[in-house]
Each structure stands twice: as structure tokens, then as C-alpha cells.
Amino acid sequence: MDVVFTWVNGADPAWRADFERWVTVRPTDIGPDACHPARYRDNGELRFALRSVWRYARWVRHIHVVSAGHTPAWLRADDERIRLVSHEQICGPTDLPTFNSHAIEARLHHTPGLAEHFIYLNDDVFFAQTQPSTNYFDATGTPLVPIAPRSVPRRIEAHSASCDHSAANGIRLIESDLGQAPHLRPRHGPLPQRRSHLFELESRFRPELMATAATRFRSSADISLPTFLAPMHGLITGRTRCSPARVDELNVDDADLVARLVALGPDTAYDAFCLNDTERVTLGPDGTRCITTTFLHQRFVEPAPWEIRPSDVATSDPGCGVRTEIG
């Protein structure tokens, strides 16, 4: 059983040069949040997300880190447990460079050497306590998906978030294919997948998924394959079931952020959590970026064996010193 992370380093000079080149000729129908820095900002979460796998999910075979070709400065690329995967290995050459996470996700199942059973996580998703693999796959290998209590908004406007557009598009595909529409949505957390199921859906919805894979920036026509279409299509067809895992979803600008971080300490009742970056993040020693950075340093202290050197307390935010405690 494998894990796949997607990661982007928006400060990488080569990546920035490509972004600045293509953003000047971007189409007019891109998503309203497609070019916001929150889409591409590297807050250093990946190191701690990988630590959470090492600490709490030792049954994982390989961790695949999918990026535009970046290698984190702290990562030992020669560790056999880590597989660095570039977009060039999974995406079509005419579709690159891409700045659309939906396009990259539409091709994750093409990752070389990927296990049939794998869990997909963004780099802001963390395991929070020792995990049995049965939180995500049952004894027959059926994926178990954490489901959110909230539904996709009934009314999608032009200015709606691109994730809501992609979910609504997925609902239309599922309804046209199966005659039923899902009412809920997966949580933003660990999402188990069967590689063969993704290939099956790619064949079933080839025009829509090829169009998504070819779209350089998020658009209102995107399909989110592993984060909505696959799990929800699977729930209706019996290919997936609901997970018992408890997953907390936080935005870094939540008013109760500190209290919720305290509840995610070592004795938490949650199995996993997401620290979602937003357009309203604040910097500086009292800013939300510093608060979450401090929390991650304190929550995941022990370096994983694939790190070149132990983590220090440096961050990318001037004046952001790590606090003695969160709370």
C-alpha cells in the first residue's frame, strides 16, 4: 500500500519563470482562485506530513511525492521509501507546464510503480495518531472514504471556488452515468484509491478528464478525479464505502484556530487533519502562518529517517519565532 503526495514549491526560480510566462497568456475563463498565491505557496508542511506517515502509518510501502521536479532541501533523495515523481512522468508533454492541481490529480494513477491500493494526500494533510490500514481499506481491498457532513453548494456561481465547480461537474457526470447524484462530499483528508478504478473512470469519462489534464490553470470546467469523482462514483456503485476515520478540516484563518490546534495534540481523538491555506493568511510573529508553523514543529518533533538533518525552527516568515506552546 502506497501514499501519494502532491507538492509545489512556488518559490522555485524555474517554476516561477514558467508561471510568470504562462500567466500572461492565461485564458479568461480560469477559476477565480486559480492564480492566488495560496494555490502555490510552500509553507513547509510537506516535511511534517511525511513525518506523520512515518510516525503513525508504518504499514505504508512507498511515499510518492509528485511535483514539477522540485526536491525539498531537507529530503534524502536516495531513500528507497521515497519516490520523487515529476509531472513529466505522468502528464502529456503538450500539457506542461501545468499550474492546475486538478490536471495533475487527473494523472496520478499514471505514476510509475504505484501500488494498486494507495492513499492520496495533499501536503497539508497529516495523520494524527497511529493508524490501522483498515481506516482506509477493508479486508477485501475496498477503499473507505472519509465523508464530510456538508454538501456541495446547490448554487454554483461564476465566482464560486474552483473546488466547488469541479465537484458540481463531477455530480453532473455521475448523474448522467448512473442516474443518481451524490449529496455529500469527501473530506479534505486522506483519500484511499484503487489504481484500476481510476483507469476505469479515465476510460469512462475520457473527454472530460483529458480536457482537465490539458488545462494549465484551474477552470470552472475541471473534474477532480481522486478527490470527488472516484470516491463518490464509487460510493454509488459499491466500489467504495464510508471510512470510520475521524478527519478534522481547518482553515488557517478560522477564528478558533488556536483552540482547534490544541485539540489536535498528541492525545487527539482525530485520526487525521488538514491545515488548509487560504487567501486570508497573515504573516509576522502573531500571524496565522506563524501559529501553524509553530504547531507543526511542536506536534511532529521527531525527524523521519529520510531527512538530511533534523528540523530546526527557521521559517520563511521574517520575525516568526517558534513559540514555546500553542494554547
C-alpha positions in Angstrom: 0.0 0.0 0.0 1.4 3.4 -1.1 0.9 7.0 -0.3 0.9 9.8 -2.9 1.5 13.5 -2.0 1.3 16.4 -4.4 3.6 19.3 -3.7 4.6 22.6 -5.3 7.4 25.0 -4.4 6.1 28.3 -5.7 9.4 30.0 -4.8 11.5 27.8 -7.1 13.1 30.1 -9.7 12.5 27.8 -12.6 8.9 27.2 -11.6 8.3 31.0 -11.1 9.7 31.7 -14.6 7.3 29.3 -16.1 4.4 30.6 -14.1 5.1 34.2 -15.0 5.4 33.3 -18.6 2.1 31.4 -18.9 0.1 33.6 -16.5 0.4 36.4 -19.1 -1.4 34.3 -21.7 -3.8 32.5 -19.5 -7.4 32.1 -20.7 -10.1 34.4 -19.5 -12.3 31.6 -18.1 -9.9 30.4 -15.4 -11.2 29.9 -11.9 -11.4 32.9 -9.6 -8.8 31.5 -7.2 -6.6 29.9 -9.9 -3.7 32.3 -9.6 -3.8 33.2 -6.0 -0.5 32.7 -4.1 -2.3 30.3 -1.7 -2.5 27.8 -4.6 1.3 27.6 -4.9 2.7 28.7 -1.6 5.1 26.3 0.1 4.6 26.7 3.9 6.9 23.8 4.8 4.1 21.4 5.6 5.4 18.5 3.5 8.2 17.7 5.9 5.7 17.3 8.7 3.2 15.5 6.6 5.8 12.9 5.8 6.8 12.7 9.4 3.2 11.9 10.3 3.3 9.0 7.8 6.5 7.7 9.4 5.1 8.0 12.9 1.6 6.8 12.5 1.3 4.7 9.4 4.3 2.4 9.3 2.4 0.0 7.0 3.0 2.3 4.0 5.3 0.8 1.4 6.4 3.8 -0.7 5.7 7.5 -0.5 5.4 9.1 -3.9 6.0 12.9 -3.9 4.6 14.4 -7.2 5.9 17.8 -8.1 7.2 19.9 -11.1 10.6 18.4 -10.5 11.5 20.0 -7.2 13.4 18.2 -4.5 13.0 19.5 -0.9 16.3 20.7 0.5 15.8 18.5 3.6 14.9 15.3 1.8 17.3 12.4 1.1 16.5 11.5 -2.5 18.3 8.2 -2.2 16.0 6.8 0.5 14.2 3.8 -1.1 10.9 4.6 0.7 10.6 7.9 -1.1 9.8 8.2 -4.8 10.2 11.6 -6.4 7.8 11.9 -9.4 7.9 14.7 -11.8 4.9 16.0 -13.8 6.8 14.9 -16.9 6.5 11.3 -15.8 2.7 11.3 -15.6 1.4 14.2 -17.8 1.3 14.6 -21.6 4.2 16.8 -23.0 1.8 19.3 -24.6 0.0 19.7 -21.2 3.1 21.0 -19.4 3.9 23.1 -17.6 0.7 22.9 -15.6 -0.3 25.0 -12.6 -3.6 23.2 -12.2 -3.8 20.7 -9.3 -6.9 19.2 -10.9 -4.9 18.4 -14.0 -2.1 16.8 -12.0 -4.6 14.8 -10.0 -6.2 13.5 -13.2 -2.9 11.8 -14.0 -1.8 10.5 -10.6 -2.7 6.9 -11.4 -0.1 7.0 -14.2 2.7 7.2 -11.5 5.3 4.6 -12.4 5.4 1.7 -9.9 2.4 2.9 -8.0 0.6 0.2 -5.9 -3.0 -0.8 -6.8 -4.1 0.4 -3.4 -2.8 3.9 -2.4 -3.9 6.9 -0.3 -3.8 10.4 -1.8 -3.0 13.3 0.4 -2.2 17.0 -0.2 0.9 18.2 1.5 -1.3 20.0 4.1 -2.9 16.7 5.3 -1.4 14.9 8.4 -2.1 11.7 10.2 -2.8 12.5 13.9 -2.4 9.1 15.7 -1.4 5.6 15.0 -3.5 4.4 12.0 -4.7 1.0 11.1 -4.8 0.5 7.4 -8.4 -0.6 7.9 -9.3 3.0 8.4 -8.9 3.3 4.6 -9.3 -0.2 3.1 -11.4 -3.1 4.3 -10.3 -6.7 4.3 -11.4 -7.1 0.6 -9.4 -4.0 -0.5 -12.4 -1.7 -0.9 -11.5 1.9 -0.3 -13.1 3.6 2.8 -13.5 7.3 2.2 -14.0 9.9 5.0 -17.2 11.8 4.2 -18.0 15.3 5.2 -21.3 16.2 6.7 -21.7 19.2 4.4 -22.8 19.0 0.8 -21.7 20.7 -2.4 -23.4 24.2 -2.6 -26.6 23.9 -4.5 -26.0 27.1 -6.4 -22.6 27.5 -8.1 -21.8 31.0 -9.3 -19.1 32.2 -11.6 -17.2 33.4 -8.6 -17.6 30.2 -6.6 -14.4 28.4 -5.5 -12.9 26.2 -8.2 -13.2 23.1 -5.9 -17.0 23.7 -5.8 -17.1 24.0 -9.6 -15.2 20.7 -10.0 -17.4 18.9 -7.5 -20.5 20.2 -9.3 -19.1 19.0 -12.6 -18.4 15.6 -11.0 -22.0 15.4 -9.8 -23.3 16.0 -13.3 -21.1 13.3 -14.7 -22.2 10.8 -12.1 -25.8 11.6 -12.5 -25.6 11.3 -16.3 -23.8 7.9 -15.9 -25.7 6.3 -13.0 -29.0 8.2 -12.8 -28.1 9.2 -9.2 -26.4 12.3 -7.8 -24.3 12.2 -4.6 -25.4 14.6 -1.9 -22.3 14.8 0.2 -18.6 15.1 -0.5 -15.3 13.6 0.7 -13.4 15.3 3.5 -10.2 17.1 2.7 -8.1 14.4 4.2 -6.5 11.0 3.3 -8.4 9.6 0.3 -7.9 5.9 -0.5 -7.9 4.9 -4.1 -7.7 1.8 -6.3 -5.5 2.5 -9.3 -7.6 0.2 -11.5 -10.7 2.1 -10.6 -9.1 5.4 -11.7 -8.1 3.9 -15.0 -11.6 2.6 -15.5 -13.0 6.1 -14.8 -10.4 7.7 -17.2 -11.8 5.4 -19.9 -15.4 6.1 -19.0 -15.0 9.9 -18.9 -12.1 10.3 -21.2 -13.1 13.6 -22.9 -13.8 15.4 -19.7 -10.6 14.1 -17.9 -8.4 14.8 -20.9 -9.7 18.3 -21.1 -9.0 18.8 -17.4 -5.4 17.4 -17.8 -4.8 19.8 -20.6 -6.0 22.9 -18.7 -2.9 24.8 -17.3 -4.8 26.8 -14.7 -7.9 25.8 -12.7 -11.1 26.4 -14.6 -14.8 26.1 -14.0 -14.9 23.1 -16.3 -12.4 21.0 -14.3 -13.1 17.5 -12.9 -11.5 16.5 -9.6 -10.8 12.8 -10.2 -9.4 11.4 -7.0 -10.9 14.0 -4.6 -14.5 13.8 -5.7 -15.4 11.8 -8.9 -13.7 8.5 -7.9 -14.9 8.3 -4.3 -18.4 9.5 -4.9 -18.9 7.4 -8.1 -17.5 4.5 -6.0 -20.0 5.1 -3.2 -23.0 4.9 -5.5 -21.7 1.8 -7.4 -20.4 0.0 -4.2 -16.8 0.4 -5.2 -16.1 2.5 -2.1 -17.6 2.7 1.4 -17.6 5.2 4.2 -14.5 5.3 6.4 -14.5 5.2 10.3 -11.6 7.6 10.3 -12.2 11.0 12.1 -10.8 13.8 10.0 -10.7 17.4 11.1 -10.6 20.2 8.4 -9.2 23.6 9.4 -8.6 26.8 7.5 -5.7 28.8 8.8 -7.9 31.8 9.1 -10.5 30.1 11.3 -11.4 32.3 14.3 -11.0 29.4 16.7 -7.7 28.2 15.0 -5.6 28.0 18.2 -8.3 26.1 20.2 -8.7 23.6 17.4 -4.9 23.1 17.1 -4.8 22.4 20.9 -7.5 19.7 20.3 -5.2 18.1 17.7 -2.4 17.5 20.2 -0.8 14.0 20.8 -4.0 12.8 22.7 -6.4 13.9 20.0 -9.5 11.9 19.1 -8.9 12.6 15.4 -7.2 10.2 13.0 -6.1 12.9 10.5 -6.4 16.6 9.9 -6.0 19.2 7.1 -4.5 22.7 7.6 -5.8 24.4 4.6 -4.0 27.6 3.4 -6.3 30.5 2.4 -6.2 33.8 0.7 -6.5 35.4 4.1 -3.4 34.0 5.8 -1.5 36.6 7.9 2.3 36.8 8.4 4.5 38.0 11.2 5.1 36.7 14.7 1.4 36.8 15.6 0.1 35.8 12.2 -1.7 32.6 11.3 1.3 31.3 9.3 3.5 31.5 12.4 0.9 29.9 14.6 0.5 26.9 12.3 4.3 26.6 11.7 4.8 26.6 15.5 2.2 23.9 15.9 3.7 21.6 13.3 7.2 21.9 14.8 5.8 21.0 18.2 3.5 18.3 17.0 5.9 16.4 14.8 9.2 16.8 16.5 11.0 13.5 15.6 12.7 13.7 12.2 11.9 10.9 9.7 14.9 8.7 8.6 14.8 10.3 5.1 15.6 13.8 6.3 19.1 15.1 5.7 19.2 16.9 9.0 16.9 17.4 12.0 14.4 20.1 11.6 15.3 23.5 13.1 12.9 26.3 13.9 13.5 28.5 10.9 10.6 29.6 8.8 10.1 31.6 5.7 8.4 34.4 7.6 10.6 37.2 8.9 10.2 37.7 12.5 8.3 34.5 13.1 9.9 32.8 16.1 8.5 29.4 17.2 6.5 29.9 20.4 7.0 27.8 23.5 3.5 26.4 23.2 0.2 26.6 21.3 -2.7 27.4 23.6 
